[in-house]
Amino acid sequence: MPPPLPGAASPAAGAPEVFTPEQVAERLGVAVSDVVAAVESGELKGRKIGSQLRITKAALDDFLAH
């Protein structure tokens, strides 16, 4: 396995993979506003970290399973 690129953040061992609303929207092929609306309605679990909204891979997988 090659070494990480300089300046690239490596996730901590055991830490969940986390996405921005923009990344989730791109993966789902929807608008960012749709992702934010899904989080605000409780359909998709997300968490505010400061002023930033983040969605875990587990929450996205759960959302897609339903």
C-alpha positions in Angstrom: 0.0 0.0 0.0 1.5 3.4 -1.0 2.1 6.0 1.7 -0.6 8.7 2.1 -0.3 11.9 0.0 1.3 14.8 1.7 -1.3 16.9 3.4 -4.0 14.2 3.1 -5.9 13.4 6.2 -6.0 9.8 7.2 -9.1 8.6 9.2 -8.4 7.5 12.7 -8.6 3.8 13.2 -12.2 2.8 14.0 -13.6 6.2 13.1 -16.6 6.2 10.9 -16.4 7.5 7.4 -18.1 10.9 7.2 -19.5 12.8 4.2 -20.5 16.3 3.5 -24.0 17.0 2.1 -22.4 17.8 -1.2 -20.7 14.3 -1.3 -23.9 12.6 -0.4 -25.8 14.5 -3.1 -23.2 13.5 -5.6 -23.4 9.9 -4.6 -27.2 9.9 -4.8 -27.5 12.0 -7.9 -29.7 14.6 -6.1 -29.5 18.3 -5.2 -27.7 19.3 -2.0 -31.0 20.9 -0.8 -32.6 17.4 -1.1 -30.0 16.0 1.2 -30.3 18.8 3.7 -34.1 18.4 3.6 -33.8 14.7 4.3 -31.6 15.4 7.3 -33.9 18.1 8.6 -37.0 15.8 8.3 -35.2 13.0 10.1 -35.2 10.6 7.1 -31.4 10.8 6.9 -29.4 11.0 10.1 -26.9 13.8 10.1 -25.0 15.8 12.7 -23.9 19.4 12.9 -20.3 19.8 13.8 -20.0 23.5 14.4 -21.8 25.0 11.5 -21.0 22.1 9.2 -23.5 19.2 8.5 -22.0 15.7 8.3 -23.5 12.3 7.5 -21.8 9.0 8.4 -21.5 6.2 5.9 -23.6 4.0 8.3 -26.4 6.6 8.3 -26.3 6.8 4.5 -26.4 3.0 4.2 -29.3 2.9 6.6 -31.2 5.6 4.6 -30.6 3.6 1.3 -31.8 0.4 2.9 -35.2 1.9 3.6 
